[in-house]
Amino acid sequence: MVKAAGAGDRAAVESALRAGARVDDSGAGRRTALDVAIWSDHLSVVELLLAEGADPNQPIGEVGETIPLRFAATYGRIDLMKVLLAAGAQPNHHQGRTTSLMRAAALGHADIVDLLLEHGADVDLTVPPFGSPLTSAAHNGRTEIVRKLLDRGARVTPAALDAVEKGWESALRAQGDPEQEEHYPPGRLKEYPVIRQLISSRLDDPRVSY
């Protein structure tokens, strides 16, 4: 069944389930059908498995390094996010060192940030060492997300201002290095002063320029 799920063969998955296969049993590589269907981008198979009771919060990946919701947030898969949340995925559950909301905030997926907040994601949930959704957005120069989180009542701390500083420094160092500029493109440099001003004003901090 796991192999069929990875190939997107919904009919074969249905047949295996009717024959008594257990939905969350793992295959030879210790990965479940839901795991490989998610990684292979077979949404209809994911929907089937979730309808049959697959655990939407299970660890997935070669070494169980993430969970379905965090995976979808990372890759901007809002269609998958909706299916997972409808099946009971917990927006504050996390595997590793970042939450789904932190990943969406860091990567600038505004629609996914909205969706997670609408489904009860904790705007201030902090996971060391990467902090909170606000610090994730600030570090990565995501002005729209910073504004969105502040409007949703995100708690502003000095750590958020520190995240802006570190992100700005990283962005400056990245310039001229094509590999690093992929993460900190030149056009995003102008976002850091704006974010710093937004956060400083909430902290009543007079330091508003670089």
VONUNU-794987 format. One record per atom (N, C-alpha, C, CB): residue in three letters; x, y, z. Coordinates in steps of 0.2 Angstrom, whole numbers, padded with zeros to 4 digits, always signed. Glycine has a CB too. Layout:
N
ALAXYZ/...
END
This chain:
210
MET+0004-0006+0000/MET+0000+0000+0000/MET+0004+0006+0000/MET-0005+0000+0006/VAL+0010+0006+0004/VAL+0014+0012+0004/VAL+0017+0014-0003/VAL+0020+0011+0009/LYS+0019+0009-0007/LYS+0022+0010-0013/LYS+0016+0013-0018/LYS+0024+0003-0016/ALA+0010+0010-0017/ALA+0004+0013-0021/ALA+0003+0020-0020/ALA-0002+0008-0020/ALA+0003+0022-0013/ALA+0002+0028-0011/ALA+0007+0033-0014/ALA+0002+0029-0003/GLY+0014+0031-0014/GLY+0019+0035-0017/GLY+0018+0036-0024/GLY+0026+0032-0015/ALA+0015+0031-0027/ALA+0014+0032-0035/ALA+0008+0036-0036/ALA+0014+0025-0038/GLY+0004+0037-0031/GLY-0002+0041-0033/GLY-0008+0036-0035/GLY-0001+0046-0038/ASP-0007+0030-0034/ASP-0012+0025-0036/ASP-0018+0024-0031/ASP-0009+0018-0038/ARG-0023+0028-0032/ARG-0028+0029-0027/ARG-0032+0022-0027/ARG-0033+0034-0028/ALA-0033+0019-0033/ALA-0037+0013-0033/ALA-0033+0007-0030/ALA-0038+0011-0041/ALA-0027+0007-0030/ALA-0023+0002-0027/ALA-0023+0003-0020/ALA-0016+0001-0030/VAL-0023+0009-0017/VAL-0023+0010-0010/VAL-0030+0008-0007/VAL-0022+0018-0009/GLU-0035+0010-0011/GLU-0042+0008-0009/GLU-0043+0000-0008/GLU-0047+0011-0014/SER-0040-0003-0013/SER-0040-0010-0013/SER-0036-0013-0008/SER-0037-0013-0020/ALA-0031-0010-0006/ALA-0027-0013+0000/ALA-0030-0012+0006/ALA-0020-0009+0000/LEU-0034-0006+0007/LEU-0038-0005+0013/LEU-0043-0010+0014/LEU-0040+0002+0013/ARG-0047-0011+0008/ARG-0052-0016+0008/ARG-0050-0023+0010/ARG-0056-0016+0001/ALA-0044-0024+0008/ALA-0041-0031+0010/ALA-0039-0032+0017/ALA-0036-0032+0005/GLY-0039-0026+0021/GLY-0037-0026+0028/GLY-0031-0023+0030/GLY-0037-0033+0030/ALA-0028-0019+0025/ALA-0022-0016+0027/ALA-0023-0010+0032/ALA-0018-0013+0020/ARG-0019-0009+0037/ARG-0020-0004+0042/ARG-0017+0002+0039/ARG-0017-0006+0049/VAL-0021+0008+0040/VAL-0020+0014+0037/VAL-0013+0017+0038/VAL-0025+0019+0038/ASP-0011+0016+0045/ASP-0004+0019+0047/ASP+0001+0014+0047/ASP-0005+0023+0053/ASP+0001+0008+0045/ASP+0006+0003+0045/ASP+0012+0006+0040/ASP+0004-0004+0042/SER+0018+0005+0042/SER+0024+0007+0038/SER+0026+0002+0033/SER+0029+0009+0043/GLY+0029+0004+0028/GLY+0032-0001+0023/GLY+0039-0002+0025/GLY+0032+0002+0016/ALA+0043-0005+0020/ALA+0050-0007+0021/ALA+0054-0002+0024/ALA+0053-0010+0015/GLY+0053+0004+0021/GLY+0057+0010+0023/GLY+0055+0014+0029/GLY+0058+0015+0018/ARG+0050+0010+0033/ARG+0047+0013+0039/ARG+0043+0020+0038/ARG+0053+0015+0044/ARG+0041+0021+0032/ARG+0037+0026+0031/ARG+0030+0024+0029/ARG+0040+0031+0025/THR+0025+0028+0031/THR+0018+0026+0030/THR+0015+0028+0023/THR+0014+0029+0036/ALA+0010+0026+0022/ALA+0006+0028+0015/ALA+0005+0036+0015/ALA+0000+0024+0014/LEU+0003+0038+0021/LEU+0001+0045+0021/LEU+0008+0049+0020/LEU-0002+0047+0028/ASP+0013+0047+0023/ASP+0020+0050+0023/ASP+0022+0051+0015/ASP+0025+0047+0027/VAL+0022+0045+0012/VAL+0024+0046+0005/VAL+0020+0049+0000/VAL+0026+0038+0003/ALA+0013+0049+0002/ALA+0008+0052-0003/ALA+0009+0060-0002/ALA+0001+0050-0001/ILE+0011+0062+0004/ILE+0012+0069+0005/ILE+0018+0071+0002/ILE+0012+0071+0013/TRP+0023+0068+0002/TRP+0030+0070-0001/TRP+0029+0069-0008/TRP+0035+0065+0002/SER+0025+0065-0011/SER+0025+0064-0018/SER+0019+0068-0021/SER+0023+0057-0020/ASP+0016+0072-0017/ASP+0011+0077-0019/ASP+0005+0074-0022/ASP+0014+0082-0024/HIS+0002+0069-0019/HIS-0004+0065-0022/HIS-0010+0067-0017/HIS-0003+0058-0022/LEU-0013+0073-0018/LEU-0018+0075-0013/LEU-0024+0070-0013/LEU-0020+0082-0016/SER-0026+0067-0018/SER-0032+0063-0018/SER-0031+0057-0014/SER-0034+0061-0025/VAL-0024+0054-0014/VAL-0023+0049-0010/VAL-0022+0051-0002/VAL-0016+0046-0012/VAL-0020+0057-0001/VAL-0019+0060+0006/VAL-0027+0060+0008/VAL-0016+0067+0006/GLU-0031+0063+0004/GLU-0038+0064+0007/GLU-0041+0057+0008/GLU-0042+0067+0001/LEU-0040+0052+0004/LEU-0042+0045+0006/LEU-0040+0042+0012/LEU-0040+0040+0000/LEU-0033+0043+0013/LEU-0030+0040+0019/LEU-0032+0044+0025/LEU-0022+0041+0019/LEU-0033+0050+0025/LEU-0036+0054+0031/LEU-0043+0052+0032/LEU-0035+0061+0030/ALA-0047+0051+0027/ALA-0054+0049+0028/ALA-0054+0042+0031/ALA-0058+0049+0021/GLU-0049+0038+0030/GLU-0049+0031+0033/GLU-0046+0031+0040/GLU-0045+0026+0028/GLY-0044+0037+0042/GLY-0041+0037+0049/GLY-0034+0038+0050/GLY-0043+0031+0053/ALA-0030+0040+0045/ALA-0023+0041+0046/ALA-0022+0047+0050/ALA-0020+0042+0039/ASP-0017+0046+0054/ASP-0015+0051+0059/ASP-0012+0057+0056/ASP-0010+0048+0065/PRO-0016+0063+0056/PRO-0013+0069+0052/PRO-0007+0072+0056/PRO-0018+0074+0051/ASN-0006+0070+0062/ASN+0000+0073+0066/ASN+0006+0069+0066/ASN-0003+0075+0073/GLN+0006+0063+0062/GLN+0012+0058+0063/GLN+0018+0061+0060/GLN+0010+0052+0059/PRO+0024+0059+0063/PRO+0030+0061+0060/PRO+0031+0059+0053/PRO+0036+0059+0064/ILE+0033+0063+0048/ILE+0035+0060+0041/ILE+0042+0062+0039/ILE+0029+0063+0037/GLY+0044+0059+0034/GLY+0051+0060+0031/GLY+0055+0054+0032/GLY+0054+0067+0035/GLU+0061+0054+0029/GLU+0065+0049+0030/GLU+0067+0047+0037/GLU+0071+0050+0026/VAL+0068+0052+0041/VAL+0069+0051+0048/VAL+0064+0054+0053/VAL+0076+0054+0050/GLY+0058+0055+0050/GLY+0053+0057+0054/GLY+0054+0064+0057/GLY+0052+0053+0060/GLU+0057+0068+0052/GLU+0060+0075+0054/GLU+0055+0080+0054/GLU+0065+0077+0049/THR+0049+0079+0052/THR+0044+0084+0051/THR+0037+0081+0052/THR+0044+0088+0045/ILE+0032+0085+0052/ILE+0025+0083+0052/ILE+0021+0086+0046/ILE+0021+0085+0059/PRO+0015+0083+0044/PRO+0012+0085+0038/PRO+0010+0092+0038/PRO+0005+0081+0038/LEU+0008+0095+0043/LEU+0006+0102+0043/LEU+0012+0107+0042/LEU+0002+0104+0050/ARG+0017+0105+0045/ARG+0024+0109+0045/ARG+0026+0108+0038/ARG+0029+0107+0050/PHE+0026+0102+0035/PHE+0028+0101+0028/PHE+0024+0105+0023/PHE+0028+0094+0026/ALA+0018+0105+0024/ALA+0014+0109+0020/ALA+0015+0117+0020/ALA+0006+0108+0021/ALA+0016+0119+0027/ALA+0017+0126+0028/ALA+0024+0128+0024/ALA+0018+0128+0035/THR+0029+0124+0025/THR+0035+0125+0022/THR+0035+0126+0014/THR+0040+0120+0024/TYR+0031+0122+0011/TYR+0031+0122+0004/TYR+0025+0126+0001/TYR+0031+0115+0001/GLY+0021+0129+0005/GLY+0016+0134+0003/GLY+0010+0130+0000/GLY+0018+0138-0003/ARG+0009+0124+0003/ARG+0004+0119+0000/ARG-0003+0120+0004/ARG+0006+0112+0001/ILE-0006+0126+0002/ILE-0012+0128+0006/ILE-0018+0123+0005/ILE-0015+0135+0004/ASP-0018+0119-0001/ASP-0023+0114-0002/ASP-0022+0108+0003/ASP-0023+0112-0009/LEU-0016+0106+0004/LEU-0014+0101+0008/LEU-0016+0103+0015/LEU-0007+0099+0008/MET-0014+0110+0017/MET-0016+0112+0024/MET-0023+0112+0025/MET-0013+0120+0024/LYS-0027+0113+0021/LYS-0035+0113+0022/LYS-0037+0106+0023/LYS-0038+0116+0016/VAL-0034+0102+0020/VAL-0036+0095+0020/VAL-0034+0092+0027/VAL-0034+0090+0015/LEU-0028+0094+0029/LEU-0025+0091+0035/LEU-0029+0094+0041/LEU-0018+0093+0036/LEU-0030+0101+0041/LEU-0034+0104+0047/LEU-0041+0101+0047/LEU-0034+0112+0045/ALA-0044+0100+0042/ALA-0051+0097+0042/ALA-0051+0090+0045/ALA-0054+0097+0035/ALA-0045+0087+0044/ALA-0044+0080+0047/ALA-0042+0080+0054/ALA-0040+0076+0043/GLY-0041+0086+0057/GLY-0039+0086+0064/GLY-0032+0087+0066/GLY-0041+0080+0067/ALA-0028+0089+0061/ALA-0021+0091+0062/ALA-0021+0097+0067/ALA-0017+0093+0055/GLN-0016+0097+0072/GLN-0016+0101+0077/GLN-0011+0107+0075/GLN-0014+0098+0084/PRO-0013+0113+0075/PRO-0009+0119+0072/PRO-0003+0120+0077/PRO-0013+0125+0071/ASN-0004+0119+0083/ASN+0002+0120+0088/ASN+0007+0114+0089/ASN-0001+0123+0094/HIS+0005+0108+0086/HIS+0009+0103+0087/HIS+0016+0104+0082/HIS+0006+0096+0085/HIS+0021+0102+0085/HIS+0027+0103+0081/HIS+0032+0097+0081/HIS+0031+0109+0082/GLN+0036+0096+0076/GLN+0041+0091+0076/GLN+0048+0095+0074/GLN+0040+0085+0071/GLY+0053+0094+0078/GLY+0059+0098+0077/GLY+0058+0105+0080/GLY+0060+0099+0069/ARG+0062+0110+0078/ARG+0063+0116+0081/ARG+0059+0122+0079/ARG+0070+0118+0081/THR+0054+0121+0074/THR+0049+0126+0072/THR+0042+0123+0071/THR+0052+0129+0065/THR+0038+0128+0072/THR+0031+0126+0071/THR+0028+0127+0064/THR+0026+0130+0076/SER+0023+0125+0063/SER+0020+0127+0056/SER+0019+0134+0055/SER+0013+0123+0055/LEU+0017+0138+0060/LEU+0016+0145+0059/LEU+0023+0148+0058/LEU+0012+0148+0065/MET+0028+0146+0062/MET+0035+0149+0061/MET+0037+0148+0054/MET+0039+0146+0066/ARG+0036+0142+0051/ARG+0039+0141+0045/ARG+0035+0145+0040/ARG+0038+0133+0043/ALA+0029+0146+0040/ALA+0025+0150+0035/ALA+0027+0157+0036/ALA+0017+0149+0037/ALA+0028+0159+0042/ALA+0030+0166+0043/ALA+0037+0168+0041/ALA+0030+0168+0051/ALA+0041+0163+0042/ALA+0048+0164+0039/ALA+0049+0164+0032/ALA+0053+0159+0042/LEU+0044+0160+0028/LEU+0044+0160+0021/LEU+0040+0164+0017/LEU+0043+0153+0019/GLY+0036+0168+0021/GLY+0032+0173+0018/GLY+0025+0171+0015/GLY+0035+0177+0013/HIS+0023+0165+0018/HIS+0016+0162+0015/HIS+0010+0165+0019/HIS+0016+0154+0016/ALA+0008+0171+0017/ALA+0003+0175+0020/ALA-0003+0171+0021/ALA+0002+0182+0017/ASP-0005+0168+0015/ASP-0012+0164+0015/ASP-0012+0159+0020/ASP-0013+0162+0009/ILE-0006+0155+0021/ILE-0005+0150+0026/ILE-0005+0153+0033/ILE+0001+0146+0025/VAL-0002+0158+0034/VAL-0002+0161+0041/VAL-0009+0163+0043/VAL+0002+0168+0041/ASP-0013+0166+0038/ASP-0020+0167+0040/ASP-0024+0161+0042/ASP-0023+0171+0034/LEU-0023+0156+0037/LEU-0026+0149+0039/LEU-0025+0146+0045/LEU-0025+0144+0033/LEU-0019+0146+0047/LEU-0016+0143+0053/LEU-0019+0147+0059/LEU-0009+0143+0054/LEU-0019+0154+0059/LEU-0022+0158+0064/LEU-0029+0157+0065/LEU-0020+0165+0063/GLU-0033+0156+0059/GLU-0040+0155+0059/GLU-0042+0148+0063/GLU-0043+0155+0052/HIS-0037+0144+0062/HIS-0038+0137+0065/HIS-0035+0136+0072/HIS-0035+0132+0061/GLY-0033+0142+0075/GLY-0031+0142+0082/GLY-0024+0141+0084/GLY-0034+0136+0085/ALA-0019+0143+0079/ALA-0012+0143+0080/ALA-0011+0148+0085/ALA-0008+0144+0073/ASP-0006+0147+0089/ASP-0004+0151+0095/ASP+0001+0156+0092/ASP-0001+0148+0101/VAL-0001+0163+0091/VAL+0003+0168+0088/VAL+0009+0169+0092/VAL-0001+0174+0088/ASP+0010+0167+0098/ASP+0016+0168+0102/ASP+0019+0162+0104/ASP+0014+0172+0109/LEU+0017+0156+0101/LEU+0021+0150+0103/LEU+0028+0150+0101/LEU+0017+0144+0100/THR+0032+0149+0106/THR+0039+0150+0105/THR+0043+0143+0106/THR+0042+0155+0110/VAL+0047+0141+0101/VAL+0051+0135+0101/VAL+0059+0137+0101/VAL+0049+0130+0095/PRO+0062+0136+0106/PRO+0070+0137+0106/PRO+0073+0133+0101/PRO+0073+0136+0113/PRO+0078+0135+0097/PRO+0081+0141+0098/PRO+0079+0147+0093/PRO+0089+0141+0097/PHE+0074+0145+0089/PHE+0072+0150+0084/PHE+0066+0154+0086/PHE+0069+0146+0078/GLY+0064+0154+0092/GLY+0059+0159+0094/GLY+0052+0158+0092/GLY+0061+0166+0092/SER+0049+0164+0090/SER+0042+0164+0089/SER+0040+0165+0082/SER+0038+0169+0093/PRO+0034+0165+0080/PRO+0032+0167+0073/PRO+0034+0174+0071/PRO+0025+0166+0072/LEU+0034+0179+0076/LEU+0036+0186+0075/LEU+0043+0186+0074/LEU+0034+0190+0081/THR+0047+0183+0078/THR+0054+0183+0077/THR+0056+0180+0070/THR+0058+0180+0082/SER+0053+0175+0068/SER+0054+0171+0062/SER+0053+0176+0056/SER+0050+0165+0061/ALA+0047+0179+0056/ALA+0046+0184+0051/ALA+0050+0190+0051/ALA+0038+0186+0051/ALA+0052+0192+0056/ALA+0057+0198+0057/ALA+0064+0196+0054/ALA+0057+0201+0064/HIS+0066+0191+0056/HIS+0073+0189+0054/HIS+0073+0188+0046/HIS+0075+0182+0057/ASN+0068+0186+0043/ASN+0068+0185+0036/ASN+0065+0190+0032/ASN+0064+0178+0035/GLY+0064+0196+0035/GLY+0062+0202+0031/GLY+0055+0202+0028/GLY+0067+0203+0026/ARG+0050+0199+0032/ARG+0044+0198+0029/ARG+0039+0203+0032/ARG+0041+0191+0031/THR+0039+0209+0029/THR+0035+0215+0032/THR+0028+0213+0033/THR+0036+0221+0028/GLU+0025+0210+0027/GLU+0018+0209+0027/GLU+0016+0204+0033/GLU+0016+0206+0021/ILE+0020+0199+0034/ILE+0019+0194+0039/ILE+0019+0198+0046/ILE+0023+0188+0039/VAL+0025+0202+0047/VAL+0026+0205+0054/VAL+0019+0209+0055/VAL+0032+0210+0053/ARG+0017+0213+0050/ARG+0011+0217+0051/ARG+0005+0213+0053/ARG+0009+0221+0045/LYS+0004+0207+0050/LYS-0001+0203+0051/LYS-0001+0200+0058/LYS-0001+0197+0046/LEU+0005+0198+0060/LEU+0005+0195+0067/LEU+0004+0200+0072/LEU+0012+0192+0068/LEU+0007+0206+0071/LEU+0006+0212+0076/LEU-0002+0213+0076/LEU+0010+0218+0074/ASP-0005+0213+0071/ASP-0012+0215+0071/ASP-0016+0209+0074/ASP-0015+0215+0064/ARG-0013+0203+0074/ARG-0017+0198+0078/ARG-0015+0197+0085/ARG-0015+0191+0075/GLY-0011+0202+0088/GLY-0009+0203+0095/GLY-0003+0200+0097/GLY-0015+0200+0099/ALA+0002+0198+0092/ALA+0008+0195+0094/ALA+0012+0199+0099/ALA+0013+0194+0088/ARG+0015+0196+0104/ARG+0018+0199+0109/ARG+0025+0202+0107/ARG+0019+0195+0116/VAL+0026+0208+0108/VAL+0033+0211+0105/VAL+0038+0211+0111/VAL+0032+0218+0103/THR+0043+0208+0110/THR+0049+0208+0115/THR+0055+0210+0112/THR+0050+0200+0118/PRO+0060+0212+0116/PRO+0067+0213+0113/PRO+0070+0208+0108/PRO+0072+0215+0118/ALA+0068+0202+0109/ALA+0070+0196+0105/ALA+0068+0198+0098/ALA+0068+0190+0107/ALA+0062+0201+0097/ALA+0060+0202+0090/ALA+0064+0207+0087/ALA+0052+0204+0090/LEU+0066+0212+0090/LEU+0071+0217+0088/LEU+0078+0214+0086/LEU+0071+0223+0093/ASP+0080+0210+0091/ASP+0086+0207+0089/ASP+0086+0203+0083/ASP+0088+0202+0095/ALA+0080+0199+0082/ALA+0079+0195+0076/ALA+0080+0200+0069/ALA+0072+0192+0076/VAL+0077+0206+0070/VAL+0078+0210+0064/VAL+0085+0212+0063/VAL+0074+0217+0065/GLU+0089+0213+0068/GLU+0096+0215+0068/GLU+0100+0209+0064/GLU+0099+0217+0074/LYS+0099+0203+0067/LYS+0102+0198+0064/LYS+0100+0196+0057/LYS+0101+0191+0069/GLY+0094+0197+0056/GLY+0092+0196+0049/GLY+0095+0201+0044/GLY+0084+0196+0048/TRP+0095+0207+0046/TRP+0098+0212+0042/TRP+0106+0211+0041/TRP+0098+0219+0046/GLU+0109+0209+0046/GLU+0116+0207+0045/GLU+0117+0201+0041/GLU+0119+0205+0052/SER+0113+0196+0041/SER+0113+0190+0037/SER+0112+0192+0030/SER+0109+0185+0039/ALA+0107+0197+0029/ALA+0105+0199+0022/ALA+0111+0203+0019/ALA+0099+0203+0022/LEU+0114+0207+0023/LEU+0120+0211+0020/LEU+0126+0206+0018/LEU+0123+0216+0025/ARG+0127+0201+0022/ARG+0133+0196+0021/ARG+0131+0192+0015/ARG+0134+0192+0027/ALA+0125+0191+0013/ALA+0123+0187+0008/ALA+0124+0190+0001/ALA+0115+0185+0009/GLN+0124+0197+0001/GLN+0124+0200-0006/GLN+0131+0198-0009/GLN+0124+0208-0005/GLY+0130+0196-0016/GLY+0136+0194-0020/GLY+0137+0187-0020/GLY+0142+0198-0017/ASP+0134+0183-0015/ASP+0134+0176-0015/ASP+0128+0173-0018/ASP+0136+0173-0008/PRO+0128+0171-0024/PRO+0121+0168-0027/PRO+0118+0163-0023/PRO+0123+0165-0034/GLU+0121+0159-0019/GLU+0118+0154-0015/GLU+0114+0157-0009/GLU+0123+0148-0013/GLN+0118+0162-0006/GLN+0115+0165+0000/GLN+0109+0170-0002/GLN+0120+0168+0004/GLU+0110+0173-0008/GLU+0105+0178-0010/GLU+0098+0175-0012/GLU+0108+0181-0017/GLU+0099+0168-0013/GLU+0092+0164-0014/GLU+0088+0165-0007/GLU+0094+0157-0015/HIS+0091+0165-0001/HIS+0088+0166+0005/HIS+0087+0173+0007/HIS+0092+0162+0010/TYR+0091+0177+0005/TYR+0091+0185+0006/TYR+0092+0189+0000/TYR+0096+0187+0012/PRO+0087+0189-0004/PRO+0087+0193-0011/PRO+0088+0200-0010/PRO+0081+0191-0015/PRO+0092+0203-0014/PRO+0094+0210-0013/PRO+0087+0215-0012/PRO+0097+0213-0019/GLY+0082+0213-0015/GLY+0076+0217-0015/GLY+0073+0217-0008/GLY+0071+0215-0020/ARG+0075+0212-0004/ARG+0072+0212+0003/ARG+0076+0216+0008/ARG+0072+0205+0005/LEU+0081+0219+0006/LEU+0085+0223+0011/LEU+0081+0229+0013/LEU+0092+0225+0008/LYS+0077+0232+0009/LYS+0073+0238+0011/LYS+0068+0236+0016/LYS+0070+0241+0005/GLU+0066+0230+0017/GLU+0061+0228+0022/GLU+0063+0228+0029/GLU+0059+0221+0020/TYR+0070+0227+0030/TYR+0072+0227+0037/TYR+0071+0234+0041/TYR+0079+0225+0037/PRO+0072+0240+0038/PRO+0071+0246+0041/PRO+0064+0247+0043/PRO+0073+0252+0037/VAL+0059+0245+0038/VAL+0052+0245+0040/VAL+0050+0241+0046/VAL+0048+0243+0033/ILE+0053+0235+0046/ILE+0051+0230+0051/ILE+0054+0233+0058/ILE+0053+0223+0049/ARG+0060+0235+0057/ARG+0063+0238+0064/ARG+0059+0243+0067/ARG+0070+0240+0062/GLN+0056+0248+0062/GLN+0052+0253+0064/GLN+0046+0251+0068/GLN+0051+0258+0059/LEU+0042+0246+0064/LEU+0036+0243+0067/LEU+0037+0240+0074/LEU+0033+0238+0062/ILE+0042+0236+0075/ILE+0044+0233+0081/ILE+0046+0238+0086/ILE+0049+0227+0080/SER+0050+0242+0084/SER+0053+0247+0089/SER+0047+0251+0092/SER+0058+0252+0086/SER+0042+0253+0087/SER+0037+0258+0090/SER+0033+0254+0095/SER+0033+0260+0084/ARG+0032+0247+0094/ARG+0028+0243+0099/ARG+0032+0243+0106/ARG+0026+0236+0096/LEU+0038+0243+0105/LEU+0043+0242+0111/LEU+0044+0249+0114/LEU+0049+0239+0110/ASP+0041+0254+0111/ASP+0043+0261+0113/ASP+0050+0262+0113/ASP+0040+0263+0120/ASP+0054+0260+0108/ASP+0061+0260+0108/ASP+0063+0266+0103/ASP+0064+0253+0106/PRO+0067+0270+0105/PRO+0069+0276+0101/PRO+0073+0274+0095/PRO+0072+0281+0105/ARG+0076+0268+0095/ARG+0081+0266+0089/ARG+0077+0264+0083/ARG+0086+0260+0092/VAL+0076+0269+0079/VAL+0072+0267+0073/VAL+0076+0268+0066/VAL+0066+0271+0073/SER+0082+0268+0066/SER+0086+0269+0060/SER+0092+0265+0061/SER+0087+0276+0058/TYR+0095+0263+0055/TYR+0101+0259+0055/TYR+0107+0264+0054/TYR+0101+0254+0049/
END
